Amino acid sequence: MFPDDDHPLAELVDEVLRCHGRLLTATANLGTGDGLTGAQLLVLTTVVRADHAPTVPQIGRSLGHSRQAVQRLADALTERGLIEAVDNPDHKRARRLVPTEAGRRAYESSNARSRDWAARITEDMSPAELTAATETLRRLRRRLEADNPR
């Protein structure tokens, strides 16, 4: 992948990829208390935490997933009564997604499990360390997005 394996980015990419798989497994387990898959929980969380009700394409772009994949997840969440699609004054076909009360409860339940898990996983890490890691990864993600927009 890199011409020189001792490039600092090579080690970072290796760690991110290793963390990615373990995070997927861990977060999938956190969502199972409500019978949600990790992917469904990710979309539900995006809808609940959004400042403005998002559309399926907006969620897809923000998560780096296809519109079709997000649509299938949104359909499953709608069938379970956790989100609903409402009219979008800016676009006739791309409806906005909003959480239902049941969706908010499922999110809060998962969030409580997540808080306990996060406290356990990060018990020997300072908030400053976690914030610095987050900022570094965010800067890298933004550069990757600018270099290769979808």
N, C-alpha and C positions, 0 to 999 in steps of 0.2 A: 504494500500500500504506500509506503514511504520509501524514497530512495535511501534514506539513512535511518535505520531503526532506532537510533538514539535521539531522534528529533523529539522534543518534549511533547509535541502533539500526538506522536505515535503512542506513547504511554498513556496519555489522557484518553485517546480513543479506545484503547484496549480496556481501560478501567470503566469507561462509560458503557461499552458494550457488555461487559461482564455484569455491571450493576443493572443494566436494562433488563436482562433476563430474570434476575433475582427480584427486581422490583415488580415485574409483571406477575410473577408467582405470588409474591407477598400481597400485592394489592388485589389480586383475584381472590385470595383467601379472605381479605377484609370485606369484600363485597358479598361473599356467599351467605352471610348472616341473614340477608334479605332476599336471597335467591337471585341476586343480580350477578351477571358476569363482570369481570374487570372492565371490559369495554363498555358495557351498559352503564356501569358506575361512573366511568370517565365522562360519558356524554351527559348523564344526569348531573354530575358535579358541574360541568361546564354550563348547563342551563341554569342551575340554581345560583351559581356564583356570578353570572353575567350581569353587568351593569344595565344592559339593554337586552331585551329578549332577542336571542340570536336566531338566524336561519340555519338550516342544515348545511348549505354551502359555507357559511361563515364558520361553523363549528369544524367542518372538514379542513378548511384552510388553517385554522388556528391549531389544530391537532396534527396536521400533516397526513390526514386520511382522505380517501376519496369521498365524494359526495354520496355515492351509492352505498358505501360501507356505513357512513353515518346515518343515512336514511333508514337502512335496515335496523340499526340500533334504536333510532328514534321511533320507528314503527313498533318495535317490541316494548319500549317504555310507554308508548301511548296505549297499547293494548293492555298493559298492566295498570293503567290509570295513574302513572307517575308524572307524565308530562302531557300537555295538550298543545295543539297547533292553533294559533289565532291569526286572524287576518293581518296582513302587512300592508300598511298604507303606501309603502314605497315600491311594492312589487306584488303583482296579482298572484303569481304562482309560488313564490318562495315565502311560505308562511313562517311566522315567528314561533319559537317554542318557549313555553312557559311551564314552570313546575306546578303541579297540583299540590294540595295539602299533603296527600299521601306521598308524593315525591319528596317534599321537604322533610317529612318524617323519616323516610328511607335514607335520605342524605344525612340527616342528623344522627341517625343510628350508626351509619357507616363511619361518620366523622368521629363519634365517640370511640369506636374500635380503633380508628386510625390514630387518634391522639395517644391512646395507650401504647400502641405499637411504636409510634414515632418516639415517644419518651424512652421506651426500652432500647430502641436501636441507636439513639443519639445520646445516651446517658453520659458518655465521656467526651462529648463534643460541645464546644461553646456555641452560643448563638452567633457570635462574630465569625467563627469558622464556617458555620453553615451559610451565613449570609454571604461571605466572601466566595464560597464555592458556587452558590446560586448565581451571583453576579457574573462570575467568570463564565459559567456555562451559558448564561443568558447572552452575554456579549458574543460568544462563539456561535450560538444558534442564530443570532441576528446576522452575523457575517455570512454564515452558511446560506441563510435565506436570501440575502442580497446577491450572493454569488450564483445561486441556483434557484431562482424563484419558480414556484409551481405554475 
